[in-house]
Amino acid sequence: MLKDFAISIVRSLQEAGYQAYFVGGCVRDMILGREPADYDVATDATPDQVMQIFPETYAVGAKFGVVLVPAPSHNANENEVVEVATFRSDVGYSDGRHPDQVRYSKDPREDVERRDFTVNGLLLDPVKDEVLDFVGGRKDLNAGIIRAIGEPERRFAEDKLRMLRAVRFAARFGYTVEPLTFAAIQKLAPQIHQVSRERVRDELTKMLTEGQARGAFLMLDQTGLLREVLPEISAMKGLEQPPQFHPEGDVFVHTLLLLDKLPQPCPPTLAWGALLHDVGKPATFRLAPDRIRFDGHVDVGLKMTQEISRRLRFSNDDAAQILALVGNHMRFAQAQQMKESTLKKFIRMPHFEEHLELHRMDCQASHGDLTSFNFVRERMIAMPAEVMRPAPLITGDDLIDAGYSPGPQFKEILAAIEDGQLEGRLRDRDAAIKFVRQQFPIV
């Protein structure tokens, strides 16, 4: 177990005459009775001294006093590591992220006082099972409060990402943000742009997938961070919808209700698809004589989603799936009228289970009618893979043998054959060749 390995690191450091403790999120989670995802160790040993005790150490952040100690290769997960950081006090944060100067310290209190929130500022000696609390972290854990250590504006000036982290922790644990800490976030929210887009994306993804997305995005809005990091979502607020289809309220309310229904665990692409599925509505709002309309909101939403994906630097694969979710979320309404070939191609889209889940949540967060969802799900379950994606009846080589010249028309011919095959009209090679000669005669 990683925990046992982390304890052995603390014990080895203490036996060598150094102070060593668990620190940060792992201590918080252990006190809350949760299983930590990882373990961090704080010590007064310098990086060089740590590397002398643990020769396999990776000095990835040695200039900040941080080294990684890999778990033994016989562990279940060979990629597991324990971060070991030297007690330090930081001087200046010109770039809003990295300290200008790091001073090593022998005092654990000094190390804790540079950290972000009181609930993350607890130290635990796992050998003696003793907690050191210099900042009132246990009291705030018991009270359900996220409070910056020391002066909030100073903590956020050191690393602007901490503003997003405060929101995420508060939502994740169902806590409130202490008023002075909250006010500091509201004041400094426009400075979040100093943080790299990748770090912002990763923090938002955690908010979306940790099980409390609705609360997180409500708080993002209340702090003013939402209009800074995702103004396209902020624009949904107060945007009315036709009550016959959306009795729940405006587009923002609908989106929050949908986020509240995200499954656990939740694929990040599904979560982002849920967040952005109606992103094109504010730009296409129209009050028609019969009702409110959002004509073309899917196409506009696709362009906006593409821009957001670029801005937040999603991988090509993730961006493609998020775009597919946004671009196809309205197609379920036509599922029962689709040709057989169209329906089969629809269902065999990559990661179709995410499309189906988005449609279910979309319905449950609005009119509640799951007719199309049930129809598509039943058809998907009933269709074997060979029916959904049958082996081609003929190939391009067969067309050449039949006297056709290679060219762009081949794609059209083969697609038409596949449609006939999916609809049950073409069942063998001879029928396919006959169909081609009839529909695509050689000129």
Secondary structure, 3 states (H helix, E strand, C coil): CHHHHHHHHHHHHHHCCCCEEEECHHHHHHHCCCCCCCCEEEECCCHHHHHHHCCCCEEEEHHHCEEEEECCCCCCCCCCEEEEEECEEEECCCCCCCCCEEEECCCHHHHHCCCCEHHHCCEEECCCCEEECCCCHHHHHHHCEECECCCHHHHHHHCCHHHHHHHHHHHHHCCEECHHHHHHHHHHHHHHHHCCHHHHHHHHHHHHHCCCHHHHHHHHHHHCCHHHHCHHHHCCCCCCCCCCCCCCCCHHHHHHHHHCCCCCCCCHHHHHHHHHCCCCHHHHCEECCCCEECCCHHHHHHHHHHHHHHHCCCCHHHHHHHHHHHHHCCHHHHHHHCCHHHHHHHHCCCCHHHHHHHHHHHHHCCCCCCHHHHHHHHHHHHCCHHHHCCCCCCCHHHHHHCCCCCCCHHHHHHHHHHHHHHCCCCCCHHHHHHHHHHHCCCC
